[in-house]
Amino acid sequence: MSSQPSQLAQSIKPSPTLAMGARAKQMKAEGIDVISFAAGEPDFNTPGAICAAAQESMNLGQTKYAPSKGIPALRKAIVEKLRSENGIAAEDHMISVTNGAKQALYNALLATINPGDEVILIAPYWATYADQVELAGGVPVVVQTTADQDFAPSAAQIIEKISSKTKAIMLNSPCNPTGAAIDRSVLEQIAELAIKHDFWVISDEIYEKLVYGFEPASIASFGPEALARTVTINGCSKTYSMTGWRIGYACAPKAVATAMASIQDNVTSGAVTFCQAGAVAALKLPDSEIEAMREIFDERRKQIIARLRGMPGVKVTDPRGAFYAFPDLSHFIGGKLKNDLELAEYLLNEAHIATVPGSAFHAPGHVRFSFACSPEDIDRGMTRLEEALAQI
Ligand SMILES: Cc1ncc(COP(=O)(O)O)c(C=O)c1O
């Protein structure tokens, strides 16, 4: 029937993380004291210098279309950042600025994979990865990691999943939802596999600055052959508390970078002009300002992990980066609550705490708690969780 929505429209699911956050906001608007652990965004204000730079840009009349690849000043700042901080031999023609890292990821997939190609994902993974692979016509192939290995994949697990159809692997270190990080030695082995089997690495490094005793490494810095197969993704949302500004970026070999810009030309055009001016200021922010935010997250991380570890039946690994705790709550599933979706519903309805069920991340039995909220909310929320779990 011609009046039916497309097959794609019928298969696409709404983002579960955004959905839970929206429900929590709705309940709050109705006057319910919901504590939200669902949001994937820092609770800090965007630093003043960034806002001032965007305001100045607006005052200067920089309110017209920006080039699809990004304004020259931002591309230059990104090249300098990738060279000095990540050791990546970036050049201007490799950079594209996008409407959030989400768009950079999708543009990268559209520019690298063909329909039917396999893309290796490391589970638990951010839900968007699998959905974007499918939107791009690809087939997700999942490497399942477990809490026993701190959710970090080994090269052997990846080798098992490589086939003649493998076109790309998506990496996210540190990882949403687990906080897992991939050690440099394993990244080096993954780079060798990508070179040997000639597939793309899409390396999402958006949480690189939110790390706790872990030294992140960029796979694109491992020499020319790795650089030639890697699309490095990053953005301003998490590090600078700029989720609403929608500024992400990618660094890719020329042919892919050019294709990504052409895709963007035809879908959204460039990112907001004055937000890009703000992003230039963000990339020039003194390290001390970012370090202050990281230290606050580290305190909250210790607080939430200690509380979770104190609850009978709860198992949780130590996040090495990002701002999520990802406990295994399977002990509470199987009786009146059949799965983690029902458990998250129960926690929202009975304890008024919003979380995201692990199934959204290909990790049933787990629940994600963002600790990008105040210490008081963590404390109150954990007390509610403890009481609610005890009643199951
Ligand atoms: C792993 C990961 N990559 C990318 C993004 C997207 O960030 P942006 O706000 O820049 O689109 C997120 C946001 O939650 C994320 O968790």
The ligand as a Tripos MOL2 file, in Angstrom:
@<TRIPOS>MOLECULE
LIG
   16    16     1     0     0
SMALL
NO_CHARGES

@<TRIPOS>ATOM
      1 C1         29.6310    7.3010   23.0330 C.3       1 LIG1
      2 C2         28.9600    8.5260   22.5430 C.ar      1 LIG1
      3 N1         29.3070    9.0130   21.3420 N.ar      1 LIG1
      4 C3         28.7120   10.1080   20.8450 C.ar      1 LIG1
      5 C4         27.7330   10.7660   21.5490 C.ar      1 LIG1
      6 C5         27.0610   11.9280   20.8770 C.3       1 LIG1
      7 O1         27.4280   13.1370   21.3160 O.3       1 LIG1
      8 P1         26.9040   14.4820   20.6270 P.3       1 LIG1
      9 O2         26.1210   15.1870   21.6730 O.co2     1 LIG1
     10 O3         28.1560   15.2190   20.2640 O.co2     1 LIG1
     11 O4         26.1030   14.1330   19.4370 O.co2     1 LIG1
     12 C6         27.3320   10.2910   22.7950 C.ar      1 LIG1
     13 C7         26.2450   10.9620   23.5450 C.2       1 LIG1
     14 O5         25.6390   10.4190   24.4350 O.2       1 LIG1
     15 C8         27.9800    9.1540   23.3150 C.ar      1 LIG1
     16 O6         27.6560    8.6540   24.5140 O.3       1 LIG1
@<TRIPOS>BOND
     1     1     2 1
     2     2     3 ar
     3     2    15 ar
     4     3     4 ar
     5     4     5 ar
     6     5     6 1
     7     5    12 ar
     8     6     7 1
     9     7     8 1
    10     8     9 2
    11     8    10 1
    12     8    11 1
    13    12    13 1
    14    12    15 ar
    15    13    14 2
    16    15    16 1
@<TRIPOS>SUBSTRUCTURE
     1 LIG1         1 GROUP 0 **** ****
